[in-house]
Amino acid sequence: MAKQAKRISGIIILILAVMAVIVLSSSLVVTAEDEYTIIKRFNKIERVIDEAGLTFKTPFVEMVDKLPKSLQLYDMPTSDVITVDKKTMVADSYVLWRISDPVKFAQTLNSSMTLAESRINTIVYNAMKNVISSNTQNEVISGRDGKLNAAFMEDIGDTMEQYGIHLVTVENKHLDLPSDNKLAVYERMISERAQMAGAYTAEGESEAQMIRNETDKEIEISLSNAQTEAAKIIAEGEAEYMRILSEAYSDESRSEFYTFIRALEAARVALSGSDKTLILSKDSPLAQIFNTIE
């Protein structure tokens, strides 16, 4: 009897120890560095733990949900979008997002990552459709350097905040023409660009010709003015020269001197060649000048 009693008591102690371990393990909550811990009581959120460490909860009464705190990547399915000029584009995008408010996330999405990605897919696709449908195909192709992504984010705005989600960015892995008409569209775009280049070249040549014509006209006007001014100055100089000569010859005391000087100048010119002999007739004005010298 004593041995049986001891055996029963040992079993009871073991059961109690196991139950204590179970209760203790059910009371401990471990929160990692990259996660939120949401503690619920009867499906009602009691508290959120956002720091790493150990905490306690009421066993069997309070339940635990785990949500990621780290940056999440959602790869959107490939979809077709239509531009404003009724051209089809193929979009393959991804979204970087994170949970900004775990309480809102748990209340609106029931802590479901799948449901969160479904909301993201719907909202981002609608934004892409709105932006691309308001641009031409050429504008969409030229906006793949980041302008479209910024337009997507602007169209989305703060829509995802109601779910406790913050969208970091929307990026395009692939936003291009359907493969069946890509070559034809690119050839058309090349032709359009060539026509534009030709038009710009012709316009530039026309402007250059106008500038050259205007410059030539200004040069002709400047030359004409310069020639007119030069002729005027020459005429004034000749008039002044004649006036001086007239004054000189009008004075008898100077007349003979200037006549003598002119005779010498004429003789110098006549003797400038290889023949140094000067022959004058008796009635030559130059001979008369020399004959008058005593």
Order of alpha helices (4+ residues) and beta strands (2+ residues): alpha-beta-beta-beta-beta-beta-beta-beta-beta-alpha-alpha-alpha-alpha-beta-alpha-alpha-alpha
